[in-house]
């Protein structure tokens, strides 16, 4: 059924409408039929649809003002006027990065999603972490990826980036990521983490960058001690991911067979080493 502003637009344009349905729709929005019939009249009360004559312009404008047409949505700001900003993307992004030579994190920043403002990369290998805890415990995380995840690099070569979940795969991040010689991920070992990895992998397609899904070399021991179990839907997602990511075959098989999942913060717990 058309919305009130769509009915009024048709009336103004001289287009025929279904008068009975119009009265019903307006009644649901708190406007009584008697009020409408004081300012509007169908040219035919017998046809299914009829052109509507305006009897009282002032009264009609008063009713119309209660049902304005929504503003066209062209970006997140315009969408906010209709309460739909979360359905539209933000053009740019702000990402926290950290390097061993810095005393605090810095921000890589883009207003328009095309031009990035950042310091010259201090390390040319980027490791994207999903969760803030791993980013905050920077030195431990760097030691983890170098000593236990098989990343062949010196700590000084690595820049850590806080990805904030799926936001790490925003399209505009591609320009930033391609400034690095290598890009890798340290994510939760679950269906969500695999999905983020897949999104970043797709983002970097045709760039020459092939991200690795980093996990400790003793990941089987972690899974053996894990207490969090996957739902059936999560296990199905892990099974399906095998076709898209053959490079993760062993890891995905272990996840599926054990039915367990891990959050990346687990790797920082010395009890699990």
N, C-alpha and C positions, 0 to 999 in steps of 0.2 A: 504494500500500500504506500502511495506517495506520502511524503512528509508535508506538514503544514506549509512550509515555505515554498515547496514545489507546487502545491495547489494554488497558492496566491500568485506565483509566477505565471502559471498557465492562465489564470483569470486575467491578469494584466496583459498577457500576450494575445488574448482573444481565442485561446485554444479551448476546445470542449473538455469538460471534466465530468465525472460521475457525481452528481449532486448528492445522492444519498450517502455514498461512501465518504464524500467530503464532510458532510454533517457528522457522520460517525467518528471520523478521524479527529475532527475538532472537538467533539464531545469528550473524547478520551483525553484531550489536552485542556479540558476545563472551560471550553467556550460553548455555551448553550445554543441550540438551533435557533431559538427565537431571536437571540442577539444577532446572529448571522443574517437571518431573513429580514432584519430591519435595514441592512445595507446592501444585500445581494439578492438577486433573483435570477433563476435559470430561465432562458428563453423558452425552453420546453420542459414541462414537468413529466412528460411521458417517454421521451427518448432516453436511452441508456446513458448517453453523454450529451451534454448541452453546453453551449457558450453561456457564460454568466454575465448578467448586466450589473453594473455598479449603481446602486440607488443613493448611497450616502458615502461620499468620498472620505470625509473626515472620520466617520466611524470605522470605515474599512482600514484606514491608515493606523488607527489606534489598535485594532486587532492585529494587523500585520506586524506592528512594532514588537509584539510579544514573540514573534517567530522569525527572527532574522535568518537569512541564508548564511550558512557557515562560510567563513573566509576560505579562499582556495589554499590548499596546503602545498607549499613549494619547498619548505625546509622545516627544521625542528622548531624554529621560533614561530612561524605561522601556524604550525600544528598545535602549539601550546595554547592558542586561543580557543581551540576546540577540545582541550584536555587530552590531546593525543600525541604529545611530544615524545613519549617513550617509544612510539612506533616509527619515529624518524631518526635517522643517524645524525650524530654530531659531525660536522665537516672535518674538524681537526682532531688533535689528540694531545695528551700530555703524559709522558712515560718517565718513571723514575729509573735512573741508571746509577750504577756504582762501580768504581774501580779501586783497586788496592792502593793506588797513589793518592786518592782523595780522602779528605777527613770526614766527608759527609756525602750523601747522595746528591746527584744533580738531576735536572729535568731536561729531557729532549722534548721540544715543544713545536707544534704546528697549528697555526690558526686555520688554514684552509685545506689541510690534508695533502698539500703538494710540496710546500716549502717547509723544511725542518730547521729549527734553530737549536744547535747543540754545540758543546765544545768538541774539538777534534777528538775522535775516539782514542782513548788512551790504550785500549786493547782492541785488537782486530778480530777477536772471537767473541760472539755474543751468545750468552746463555740466558734464555727466558725462563724465569721461575713463575709458577702459577700463584703461589701463596706468599703473603707478606712476611710470615715468620721466617721463611728461608732467606728472603731478601734482607731482613733486618740482621739475621745472624750470618752476615756476609762472609767473614773469614772461614767459618765452619762450612758454609756451602761451597765456597771455592775449593777448600781442601777435599770436600766430598767428591766433586766432579772430577778433580785431577787425580786423587789417590785411589778412589773406589769406583768411579764410573767409567774409567778408561779413556778420558779425554786427554789426548796427547798435547799438552800445552803447559806453559809456565803460568803461574798465577797472574803475572804482569800482562799476559796476553789476553786475559779474559775481562770482559765487561758484563756485569750482571744486570738484567732488566726485569723489573716487576711487571708481569703481564696482566695481572688482575683477571685471571680466568680467560673467558672467550674474547675479551677485549684485546688480547694479544694478537688476534687474527684480523683486526680491522684492516680494511683495504688500504687505508692511507699509511699504515705502518710499513708497507712494502718498500717505500722509498727510503725509509730509515734503515731497515734491515739490510738492504743491498749495499750499504756503505761498509759492511763488515765482510771479512774474508770467509768466515764460517758463522752459521747460526744454528744453535742447538736448543733443546728444551729439557727442563726438569719439571715434570708435572706429576699430578696425582696418578697413581697406577690404578685406574678404574675407567669405566666407560666415558666419563666426562673428560678425563685427561687424554684418552685416545682421540676423542672428538676434537679437542683443541689442537693436538698434534696434527691431525688430518687437515684442519683448517689452515694451520701455518704452513704445512707442506704444500697445500694447494696454492696458498698465497705466493709462495716462492717458486712455483713452477716456471720453468723457462728462464730462470735467473742464473742458473749454474750453482745455486745453493741447495744442498741436500741436508736438511736438519736431521739430527739424531735424537731419538727418545732416550735420554740418559736414565739409567738405573744403576744401583750398586752392583758390583760383580757377584755379590753373595745374595742376590735377590731371592733365590729359593729359600734361604734361611729366613728372610723377612716374611715371605708368604707362609712359611710353616708356622710362624708365631702370630700371624695376623688373626684378629678376632672379628673383623668386619666382613660380613658375607654379602655377595652380590645378589640382587633380586633376579628373577628369571628374565625380566626385560633387559637388565644389564648384561647378563650372560649371553643373551641373544645378540646384543649389540657388539660384544667382544667377538663372538663367533663370526658375525658379518664383517667385522673390521679386517679379518684375515685376508679377504680378497683384495681390499684396497691397499693394505700395507704388508706385503709379503716380507719386507725387511724386519717385521716384528713377529714373525711366525712363532718362534720359540716362546717369546714373552707372552703373546696372546694365548698360546696353548696352555702355558702354566696357569694363567689367570682363569681360563675356562675350566680346566680340570680341577683346580683347587676350589674354585668358586669364591675366592677371597679377593679383597681389594685393599689398597694401601693409600694413605695420604702422604704426600712427600715430606711432611714434617717428621714422619716416622724415622727417616734416614738420619735425623739429627739426634736421635735418642741413643746414647751409648749402650743402653741395655740390649739393644738390638744388634749390636755389632758382633 
